[in-house]
Amino acid sequence: MQADLSRLMFRPDKRYSAVVAQQGRVQLDADSNEQVLIGLHQARTLAADLIGAHGGPAGALGFGVTFTPKGKVPADLTITEGRYYVDGILVDGTKPVASDPVNDETGSDAVPAEEGWTYWNQPDAYRDPERADDADQLPDAPFLAYLKVTERLVTFVQDPSIRETALGAALPDTTARTKVTWQVLPLAGLEVGERPTTDSVRTAFGEWVDAAASDSRLAVRTERPAKVEDDPCVTAPDSRYRGPENQLYRVEVHRGGQLGDNPAFKWSRENASVVFGIVTVAETFVTLTDQGRDGKLDLDIGDWVEVLDDAVVARGIPAPLLQVVDIDTERLRVELSGEPEVGTRHPFLRRWDHRAPSGRGAAKLIEGALPITERGWVDLEDGLQVWFAGDGVYRAGDYWVVAARTLSGDVEWPRDDRGRPLLKPPLGEHHHYAPLAWVRAGGAVDDLRLRFAPLATPPT
């Protein structure tokens, strides 16, 4: 989650069942967020145990797929409304009912919208039939249509209604939201045999899901730098973490791959929560909706940023990292080192805090990001160091968060009984998958969904 958080406390292996508030104590965001996550974990684990990996209610089964081959218009999928559960997560494919606008001249209502979704208008995929590279086009049959489910964070930049305007424009937003997003996508090239069956297709898809899972790992520690300027009024002399403030660092893979593929990462000391809405983009100039709340949460010349919108986030492809060249604070206009590729779906700019390594023999940036190598501990700042495991495949979007604390002069990171930091898998981003339909060469569709009946039945 890329929100302004103090830290993330929820750990399923601790088996906590509730957060208990005590009288006269300070209330923290971490405690209330942990309670929410405990409840979600319990509810989704129960649903997955009862339903299985995926399935939908017989009376409201959604995500049925039919195929329309390519003709004068691009090939398409029709997706029925309803509900489905994937790994215990409720996925609601019900189409919102919009109020029909009234025709001012005749007084008649507009024609109601069609029921169901299509491949091209599904709400969280942002597929474009006119993309020049044909990346969004459906492949020729046979192929598998599958459901991809991701839980994403939404702030007031993407949904302005979250912000309470009665508090005034100068005050920050108070909360964010998590949202279950879904996409129905095609998958070609599965090895399902000459005469595929529903079982062989499900087996092949399960193997594809296992292969797509990330196996990257990271360790974090603090090490007092060899050369420091001690200021006991700011940092204790024996502190290994030398930062003047408590921070929640986020380390995120920007460019994926194995070590030989030049993977790279970026980092933020604010959990990548420093974002700015965008009004207009004109070549390399970006006009923002507002400025940071203070100098610590604002932009500076030399900062690395990325320009995103809902469609870019949904595709899971990192936007190019660009550098801030100039800032016009009066007009809220920022000049970047390159022209950003941005759409119109809630565009925003996100700030990162890494810098190019300095010193003799320092590694060079890769597309604006820091290289992931086997060179051991990598310095971030203020004594904070990270270690990337050399045997993993790093996936763009993998991230870890670590709380750095001035009181302890250290970071909150698990260690073994000898005090050595442990390698941990990424916290996210997590994707959940379910097979929906096998589209045969002739266009016929084999339904791969599972369904369940209600537990309650009339008395006999």
HUZI-V122636 format. One record per helix or strand of 3 or more residues. SS is the DSSP state (H for helix, E for strand). FROM is the first residue (numbers start at 1). TO is the last residue. Records with the same first field share a line. If there is no record, write none. Layout:
SS: FROM-TO  FROM-TO
This chain:
H: 12-14  29-51  58-60  160-162  165-167  198-212  259-261  295-297  310-315
E: 54-57  65-68  76-79  83-86  89-92  143-154  177-187  217-222  247-255  264-268  275-282  285-288  304-308  322-328  333-336  348-352  369-371  378-381  384-388  399-405  410-412  431-439  445-447
